[in-house]
Amino acid sequence: QVQLVESGGGLVQPGGSLRLSCAASGISFSRYGMSWYRQAPGKERELVADITSAGRSTNHADSVKGRFTISRDDAKNTVYLQMSALKPEDTAVYYCRARYSFRDYWGQGTQVTVSS
């Protein structure tokens, strides 16, 4: 059974930092490209960042570039999203996604709220 379990979300003040984690099980994690998406209320889900298998390359949305960093630890079957200089507009449910060939899995999401 494939599971992607996100954690690390919560309430943070503007300018603060959080690190999200997504622990995978039931897949050959190192083969998968991993992504973080987010969905704010009333908005479509959007790509935040992704990282290829073995971490050879990363991509970050313009809205988070320079503030967020995606990384992975294949030994722990985990992908991370380090978020800093958080803004109220970063408030959303954050989801991780794993893709390899035709296989495509999503986590259940973790809420991030940026508010004073």
C-alpha positions, 0 to 999 in steps of 0.5 A: 500500500502506497502512502505519502504522509505530510507533516510540519504544517501549522500556524506561523507569523509572517516572516517566519519559517516552517519545514514540511516533510513528506514520508513515503512508503510502499514505493521505490522512492529513489525512482520517483520524481517528487513535488510539492503543490498547494491549494488555497481556498477558492483557488486551483492547486498549483505547483510549488516545487519539484525535484527529480529522482536522485535530486539531480535538478529542482524547480521552484515556482516564481512566487516562492523562488529564493524563499522555499527550497525542496530537497530529498533524502532517499535513505529516509524516503522523505522529501522536504520543503523548507519555507522561509520569509513566509507571507500570508499569501502562502496560506494553503494546504500543501500536498506532496506528489510522487510520480514515476512512469504511469504511477502517480500518488498524492498525500493527504495534505498539511495546512499552512497558515501564515497570520499574525 
